[in-house]
Amino acid sequence: MSGWARALVLGVALVTLDAGPAGISAGDARESPHWQNLTGACYCRAQRELHCTPGLTKTDCDKRCAEAVCDDWFWLERLPCWNWGYGG
């Protein structure tokens, strides 16, 4: 095999390895089963008030907030709810 052909085969192999499996993006890595088992704080903003439910997975948080018709929501992994003040 000539040097040019060897370089071409090596280049194609590197491009194929770098691309990874088809249909999997970098964002999907966080959605693997390992991350789905983590619990955290689920914050829901509805009617200008922010409410927090502790101990939910991201999937459960998304489901709960969609059903509750929250205006905005977010999930913080492995963190408890924060009361945003003192003495609570």
TILUMDREN-667351 format. One record per residue: x, y, z of N, C-alpha, C in turn. Coordinates in nm, 4 decimals, padded with zeros to 6 digits. Layout:
N
+----------+----------+----------+----------+----------+----------+----------+----------+----------+
:      n.x :      n.y :      n.z :     ca.x :     ca.y :     ca.z :      c.x :      c.y :      c.z :
+----------+----------+----------+----------+----------+----------+----------+----------+----------+
:        X :        Y :        Z :        X :        Y :        Z :        X :        Y :        Z :
...
+----------+----------+----------+----------+----------+----------+----------+----------+----------+
This chain:
88
+----------+----------+----------+----------+----------+----------+----------+----------+----------+
:      n.x :      n.y :      n.z :     ca.x :     ca.y :     ca.z :      c.x :      c.y :      c.z :
+----------+----------+----------+----------+----------+----------+----------+----------+----------+
:  00.0862 : -00.1177 :  00.0000 :  00.0000 :  00.0000 :  00.0000 :  00.0902 :  00.1231 :  00.0000 :
:  00.0571 :  00.2172 : -00.0838 :  00.1384 :  00.3387 : -00.0942 :  00.1160 :  00.4291 :  00.0263 :
:  00.2053 :  00.5215 :  00.0470 :  00.1948 :  00.6157 :  00.1587 :  00.0696 :  00.7008 :  00.1498 :
:  00.0314 :  00.7393 :  00.0270 : -00.0883 :  00.8212 :  00.0075 : -00.2131 :  00.7435 :  00.0461 :
: -00.2233 :  00.6173 :  00.0054 : -00.3395 :  00.5336 :  00.0369 : -00.3468 :  00.5063 :  00.1863 :
: -00.2309 :  00.4826 :  00.2490 : -00.2271 :  00.4584 :  00.3928 : -00.2755 :  00.5828 :  00.4685 :
: -00.2340 :  00.7011 :  00.4253 : -00.2766 :  00.8254 :  00.4893 : -00.4272 :  00.8465 :  00.4723 :
: -00.4792 :  00.8112 :  00.3550 : -00.6226 :  00.8243 :  00.3310 : -00.7030 :  00.7318 :  00.4214 :
: -00.6602 :  00.6075 :  00.4348 : -00.7295 :  00.5111 :  00.5214 : -00.7234 :  00.5572 :  00.6660 :
: -00.6078 :  00.6047 :  00.7104 : -00.5938 :  00.6542 :  00.8473 : -00.6833 :  00.7758 :  00.8709 :
: -00.6898 :  00.8668 :  00.7754 : -00.7754 :  00.9852 :  00.7890 : -00.9228 :  00.9491 :  00.7986 :
: -00.9668 :  00.8551 :  00.7153 : -01.1073 :  00.8112 :  00.7200 : -01.1370 :  00.7440 :  00.8531 :
: -01.0423 :  00.6639 :  00.9033 : -01.0630 :  00.5963 :  01.0319 : -01.0751 :  00.6976 :  01.1450 :
: -00.9899 :  00.7993 :  01.1433 : -00.9953 :  00.9015 :  01.2485 : -01.1243 :  00.9819 :  01.2441 :
: -01.1693 :  01.0158 :  01.1261 : -01.2952 :  01.0902 :  01.1128 : -01.4113 :  01.0051 :  01.1620 :
: -01.4110 :  00.8771 :  01.1314 : -01.5176 :  00.7873 :  01.1749 : -01.5187 :  00.7730 :  01.3256 :
: -01.4020 :  00.7576 :  01.3870 : -01.3950 :  00.7454 :  01.5329 : -01.4370 :  00.8743 :  01.6020 :
: -01.4000 :  00.9887 :  01.5447 : -01.4335 :  01.1173 :  01.6046 : -01.5829 :  01.1459 :  01.5984 :
: -01.6493 :  01.0979 :  01.4962 : -01.7926 :  01.1248 :  01.4799 : -01.8757 :  01.0531 :  01.5844 :
: -01.8322 :  00.9373 :  01.6304 : -01.9072 :  00.8626 :  01.7307 : -02.0293 :  00.7975 :  01.6691 :
: -02.1092 :  00.7310 :  01.7509 : -02.2289 :  00.6636 :  01.6996 : -02.3292 :  00.7630 :  01.6415 :
: -02.3943 :  00.7253 :  01.5368 : -02.4928 :  00.8124 :  01.4724 : -02.6116 :  00.8352 :  01.5638 :
: -02.6605 :  00.9578 :  01.5684 : -02.7804 :  00.9886 :  01.6444 : -02.7557 :  01.0229 :  01.7900 :
: -02.6313 :  01.0211 :  01.8357 : -02.6035 :  01.0544 :  01.9750 : -02.5267 :  01.1850 :  01.9781 :
: -02.5834 :  01.2837 :  02.0434 : -02.5155 :  01.4123 :  02.0542 : -02.4542 :  01.4251 :  02.1924 :
: -02.3752 :  01.5282 :  02.2130 : -02.3112 :  01.5491 :  02.3426 : -02.4143 :  01.5718 :  02.4520 :
: -02.5273 :  01.6330 :  02.4206 : -02.6310 :  01.6572 :  02.5202 : -02.6985 :  01.5298 :  02.5679 :
: -02.6965 :  01.4248 :  02.4857 : -02.7596 :  01.2999 :  02.5247 : -02.6827 :  01.2270 :  02.6339 :
: -02.5548 :  01.2588 :  02.6516 : -02.4751 :  01.1907 :  02.7534 : -02.5315 :  01.2160 :  02.8928 :
: -02.5871 :  01.3327 :  02.9176 : -02.6437 :  01.3637 :  03.0486 : -02.7772 :  01.2952 :  03.0702 :
: -02.8392 :  01.2473 :  02.9645 : -02.9682 :  01.1819 :  02.9748 : -02.9552 :  01.0304 :  02.9871 :
: -02.8341 :  00.9821 :  03.0107 : -02.8142 :  00.8389 :  03.0260 : -02.8792 :  00.7926 :  03.1565 :
: -02.9013 :  00.6635 :  03.1722 : -02.9655 :  00.6127 :  03.2937 : -02.8953 :  00.6550 :  03.4227 :
: -02.7626 :  00.6713 :  03.4193 : -02.6908 :  00.7149 :  03.5390 : -02.7422 :  00.8502 :  03.5883 :
: -02.7627 :  00.9440 :  03.4976 : -02.8081 :  01.0776 :  03.5371 : -02.9558 :  01.0795 :  03.5711 :
: -03.0325 :  00.9873 :  03.5195 : -03.1753 :  00.9849 :  03.5469 : -03.2049 :  00.9419 :  03.6890 :
: -03.1108 :  00.8814 :  03.7581 : -03.1331 :  00.8357 :  03.8949 : -03.0974 :  00.9413 :  03.9985 :
: -03.0346 :  01.0502 :  03.9591 : -02.9995 :  01.1551 :  04.0547 : -03.1233 :  01.2348 :  04.0922 :
: -03.1317 :  01.2708 :  04.2184 : -03.2418 :  01.3562 :  04.2621 : -03.1868 :  01.4945 :  04.2932 :
: -03.2760 :  01.5901 :  04.2965 : -03.2362 :  01.7271 :  04.3241 : -03.3568 :  01.8126 :  04.3530 :
: -03.3368 :  01.9419 :  04.3430 : -03.4416 :  02.0388 :  04.3716 : -03.5110 :  02.0793 :  04.2423 :
: -03.6430 :  02.0751 :  04.2433 : -03.7228 :  02.1103 :  04.1270 : -03.7957 :  02.2420 :  04.1564 :
: -03.7583 :  02.3455 :  04.0837 : -03.8178 :  02.4780 :  04.1039 : -03.9197 :  02.5069 :  03.9948 :
: -04.0371 :  02.5562 :  04.0374 : -04.1455 :  02.5892 :  03.9454 : -04.1901 :  02.7323 :  03.9722 :
: -04.1945 :  02.8141 :  03.8660 : -04.2434 :  02.9510 :  03.8799 : -04.3817 :  02.9580 :  03.8161 :
: -04.4792 :  02.9889 :  03.8987 : -04.6173 :  03.0025 :  03.8517 : -04.6789 :  03.1236 :  03.9200 :
: -04.7429 :  03.2060 :  03.8441 : -04.8069 :  03.3281 :  03.8935 : -04.7087 :  03.4105 :  03.9774 :
: -04.5870 :  03.4272 :  03.9241 : -04.4810 :  03.5085 :  03.9847 : -04.4273 :  03.4545 :  04.1167 :
: -04.4658 :  03.3355 :  04.1581 : -04.4136 :  03.2761 :  04.2805 : -04.3286 :  03.1553 :  04.2448 :
: -04.2157 :  03.1424 :  04.3154 : -04.1253 :  03.0310 :  04.2913 : -04.1447 :  02.9267 :  04.4014 :
: -04.1753 :  02.8041 :  04.3604 : -04.1961 :  02.6941 :  04.4544 : -04.0926 :  02.5868 :  04.4259 :
: -04.0515 :  02.5151 :  04.5310 : -03.9512 :  02.4104 :  04.5156 : -04.0021 :  02.2800 :  04.5743 :
: -03.9757 :  02.1710 :  04.5022 : -04.0063 :  02.0372 :  04.5504 : -03.8752 :  01.9600 :  04.5540 :
: -03.8339 :  01.9131 :  04.6728 : -03.7061 :  01.8423 :  04.6817 : -03.7184 :  01.6947 :  04.6429 :
: -03.6052 :  01.6345 :  04.6129 : -03.5985 :  01.4907 :  04.5940 : -03.6593 :  01.4364 :  04.4664 :
: -03.6605 :  01.5143 :  04.3586 : -03.7145 :  01.4662 :  04.2312 : -03.6019 :  01.4467 :  04.1311 :
: -03.6192 :  01.3505 :  04.0411 : -03.5267 :  01.3369 :  03.9289 : -03.5631 :  01.4428 :  03.8257 :
: -03.4747 :  01.4654 :  03.7282 : -03.5020 :  01.5654 :  03.6254 : -03.6265 :  01.5275 :  03.5450 :
: -03.6412 :  01.3988 :  03.5145 : -03.7582 :  01.3529 :  03.4398 : -03.8862 :  01.3782 :  03.5185 :
: -03.8846 :  01.3470 :  03.6487 : -04.0020 :  01.3712 :  03.7331 : -04.0316 :  01.5204 :  03.7453 :
: -03.9267 :  01.6015 :  03.7538 : -03.9445 :  01.7467 :  03.7629 : -04.0105 :  01.8007 :  03.6363 :
: -03.9584 :  01.7585 :  03.5210 : -04.0165 :  01.8043 :  03.3945 : -04.1635 :  01.7640 :  03.3830 :
: -04.1935 :  01.6427 :  03.4213 : -04.3312 :  01.5922 :  03.4136 : -04.4229 :  01.6690 :  03.5085 :
: -04.3777 :  01.6853 :  03.6319 : -04.4589 :  01.7539 :  03.7335 : -04.4858 :  01.9000 :  03.6943 :
: -04.3831 :  01.9677 :  03.6470 : -04.3991 :  02.1093 :  03.6118 : -04.4830 :  02.1279 :  03.4862 :
: -04.4736 :  02.0363 :  03.3924 : -04.5579 :  02.0440 :  03.2725 : -04.7042 :  02.0223 :  03.3090 :
: -04.7293 :  01.9290 :  03.3997 : -04.8676 :  01.9032 :  03.4432 : -04.9217 :  02.0174 :  03.5272 :
: -04.8356 :  02.0840 :  03.6033 : -04.8780 :  02.1951 :  03.6890 : -04.8860 :  02.3259 :  03.6115 :
: -04.8534 :  02.3236 :  03.4843 : -04.8550 :  02.4407 :  03.3965 : -04.7721 :  02.5544 :  03.4576 :
: -04.6481 :  02.5226 :  03.4896 : -04.5557 :  02.6244 :  03.5395 : -04.5157 :  02.7163 :  03.4246 :
: -04.4962 :  02.8433 :  03.4563 : -04.4497 :  02.9385 :  03.3556 : -04.3046 :  02.9104 :  03.3181 :
: -04.2259 :  02.8709 :  03.4166 : -04.0844 :  02.8440 :  03.3979 : -04.0434 :  02.7442 :  03.5051 :
: -03.9497 :  02.6560 :  03.4736 : -03.9006 :  02.5634 :  03.5757 : -03.7586 :  02.5226 :  03.5450 :
: -03.6901 :  02.4801 :  03.6505 : -03.5548 :  02.4290 :  03.6346 : -03.5268 :  02.3292 :  03.7454 :
: -03.4274 :  02.2461 :  03.7227 : -03.3911 :  02.1394 :  03.8155 : -03.2436 :  02.1517 :  03.8481 :
: -03.2090 :  02.1442 :  03.9750 : -03.0702 :  02.1499 :  04.0190 : -03.0332 :  02.0149 :  04.0784 :
: -02.9450 :  01.9435 :  04.0124 : -02.9101 :  01.8084 :  04.0550 : -02.8348 :  01.8075 :  04.1877 :
: -02.8687 :  01.7104 :  04.2697 : -02.8013 :  01.6823 :  04.3971 : -02.8012 :  01.7997 :  04.4942 :
: -02.8947 :  01.8918 :  04.4803 : -02.9017 :  02.0055 :  04.5723 : -03.0386 :  02.0098 :  04.6400 :
: -03.0431 :  02.0540 :  04.7657 : -03.1726 :  02.0702 :  04.8322 : -03.2398 :  02.1992 :  04.7886 :
: -03.3651 :  02.2152 :  04.8261 : -03.4345 :  02.3407 :  04.7975 : -03.3737 :  02.4520 :  04.8820 :
: -03.3670 :  02.5685 :  04.8254 : -03.3120 :  02.6850 :  04.8949 : -03.4279 :  02.7773 :  04.9258 :
: -03.4331 :  02.8282 :  05.0491 : -03.5473 :  02.9102 :  05.0895 : -03.5295 :  03.0581 :  05.0563 :
: -03.4192 :  03.0964 :  04.9948 : -03.3929 :  03.2307 :  04.9477 : -03.3887 :  03.3354 :  05.0598 :
: -03.3801 :  03.2933 :  05.1823 : -03.3762 :  03.3897 :  05.2925 : -03.3094 :  03.3284 :  05.4139 :
: -03.3333 :  03.3879 :  05.5257 : -03.2713 :  03.3431 :  05.6495 : -03.3778 :  03.2877 :  05.7440 :
: -03.3375 :  03.1929 :  05.8255 : -03.4215 :  03.1436 :  05.9326 : -03.5348 :  03.0534 :  05.8889 :
: -03.5260 :  02.9916 :  05.7744 : -03.6371 :  02.9110 :  05.7304 : -03.6038 :  02.7695 :  05.7256 :
+----------+----------+----------+----------+----------+----------+----------+----------+----------+
